[in-house]
């Protein structure tokens, strides 16, 4: 129950943040440029850390494609995932363990 509420709050924060970024910034502002506007050296530090502790493929194939997408798209995507996870957790919490009708109860 608490997990579904935490996920729902995180989803709401990320979706509202995505709308705020989309409304206040230029529509096609890439995520990498938005991060660079906040801190100039963060991306080079991140790239060095990723390449030192993981392979080059993580930077080249996972993070770099995200940095060229619009800045609002990443928080919106994560917010939608958290919203779906919240609904899934809430729907599973409402159901008890599955038993066939007429089967005896287990006490262990």
N, C-alpha and C positions, 0 to 999 in steps of 0.2 A: 504494500500500500504506500509506504513512504517512498520507495524507489520510483513508483509511477509518478508521484507528485514532484519529486526532484527532477526527473526527466522532463516532465511537462514544463516546469519552471525554466530549465535550461533551454528547452525548445523555444519558449516564448521570448527569452532574452536574446537568443541568437536570431530569431526571425525579426524581432523589432530592430535589432542592431543592423541586420541586412537591409531592412527598409530605410533605416536612417542613413546608412552609407550610400545607398542607391539614390536617395533624395538629395543629400547634401553635396555629394561629390559629382564629378563628371560621370556620365553614364558608362563610358567605356574605360574608366580608370582601372588598369590592371592591378592585381593584388600585390605584385612585386613593387610596383611604383608607389602604391599606398604605404607599404611597409617602409620603403626607402624614404618617403617623406617624413615618417615618424622618427626613424633612426637610420642614419646613413650607413653605419658599419654593421648593422644586424645581419644583413643577407650574406656578407662575406664571412662573418663569424659563424653563421649557421652552416654555410657551405663547407667551411673548414672542419667544423665539428662532425657534420654528417659524413664527410669523406674519411675522416680519421677513425670513426667508430663503426661505420658500416661501409658498404661498397659504394663505388661511384654510381652504380645503377640506381640507388635510392634517390640521389640528387637529380640525375639525368632523366629517369623514367617516372618518378613519382612526384617530387616536389617542383621541379621546373615547369611541368605542364600546368600545375595549379597556380604558379606565379604569373602566368600570362593570361589567366582567366579574369573576368571582371571581379572587382574587390567584393561585391555584394554576393557573388555566387557561392563562395565557400561557406560563409556563415549560414546562408539560406539552406544549403544542402545538408549541413550538419544539423541544423534546426529541424528539418524535415525528418531526418533519421531519428533524432531524439524524440520527436513527436510520435512517430510510428512505434518506437520502442516503448514509450509511455503507454500507448493504447494497448499494445500487446501484453505488457506486464499487468495492466489493470484488468484485462479480460481474462487472463489466466489466474489471477488472484481470486476472482469471483467464483470460479468453479472449484469444487472439491475434487478429491481423487475419483477417478472413473471406476465405477463398479457396475456390474451387470445387475439388473433387477432380480431379486431372489437369491443372490449369492450371499454367503455368510460374511459377517463382518470379521475383519482380522483385528486381533487385539495386540499384535506385536509390530 
